[in-house]
């Protein structure tokens, strides 16, 4: 069984599944004060598919065939990486991390683990030992 849980200010988003997942496997719980209409809009995932990977791949292939820039290139990819890095920093530090908080000079700007002791990947340790 796999479980993903993301706690954000406006809601908690959870996915529980074994293999592949459908829209019904997602649960969104809005925070106090968030209007039900807003949460209901978040719960509208569109057409149900066994897993979004096939749909994502279909869009990517269509973009390549049409010569269109895919949403995960350039600025889209940067937003995704900034979000992932903020998740890591928040998990390691227990602090709220907002868009734009991580920049040059922040240890999480260059390493997802922020240089936390005991979290250095083996390949990085070897590189640092030989530097």
Secondary structure as UniProt FT lines:
FT   STRAND          2..7
FT   STRAND          11..17
FT   HELIX           23..25
FT   STRAND          26..30
FT   TURN            32..33
FT   HELIX           36..42
FT   HELIX           52..66
FT   TURN            71..72
FT   HELIX           75..93
FT   TURN            99..100
FT   TURN            104..105
FT   HELIX           107..109
FT   TURN            112..115
FT   TURN            117..118
FT   HELIX           122..129
//
